Amino acid sequence: MSSVETPHETARGFGLSGREVRVIGGASVLMAINVALMYAFVATPLAVVNDYLFGIAPILGVVVYGAAITGGQLVAERGVTNGDTGIAFVGMVLLQLAFGVFGAGVLSIAPADVQLQVLGLTALVVAVVTALISGYVYARSATFEHWGRFANFAFLGGIGAIAIGSFVLPELLLVGFVLVFLGFLLRLGYEIWQVRDNRNASIGLQTIGVYIAVAGVFVHVLQLVLRYVLSQE
């Protein structure tokens, strides 16, 4: 999962341009829609998809959702690049469904009376994490291109650990979770850098990139927040 890299310039500064606001705003709207879908899907049969996929083998769930996210990204980006709104919409539907169904499966574990609390707390944590990463990226006049490479390595390492953990060493499942989570955090920093320095890139493509990174962080934080809230019950 990597974005297309184009020539860039590296600059320091916290002032947001109009295009940066449009990218951040667009990604925020897409993420808000995703959170609403997670909550809506909890009351549907889609909430048990996680139980089915991960119940057979954790690696199966990772492969299915990974393929859906990657496929949705490629389709959406192709639509944006070619100016085909219909294709771009199909890609976004795939992405929204992938993250929405996964999030609903996680959220369904929580009692109905605390589900909104879990979503709200998760959104707050993700907002803080995003602000911290954004602040770090904007405070440094340096390239973050290597974060994109490291993110891919983390994703591959996480998939490998989950594959082994699914059949041989269950202890590696946690390692896989941490690596994939780290991958999305690094991907978020990389995408924010792209927005900061890649000023000639498509706003649509950058919006998709930021949205996917934030959504990936969100579903991982959601699992951690859920564990915390349930431990307090």
Secondary structure, 3 states (H helix, E strand, C coil): CCCCCCCCCCCCCCCCCHHHHHHHHHHHHHHHHHHHHHHHHCCCHHHHHHHHHHHHCHHHHHHHHHHHHHHHHHHHHHHHHHCCHHHHHHHHHHHHHHHHHHHHHHHCCCCHHHHHHHHHHHHHHHHHHHHHHHHHHHHCCCCCHHHHHHHHHHHHHHHHHHHHHHHCCCCHHHHHHHHHHHHHHHHHHHHHHHHHHCCCCCHHHHHHHHHHHHHHHHHHHHHHHHHHHHHCC
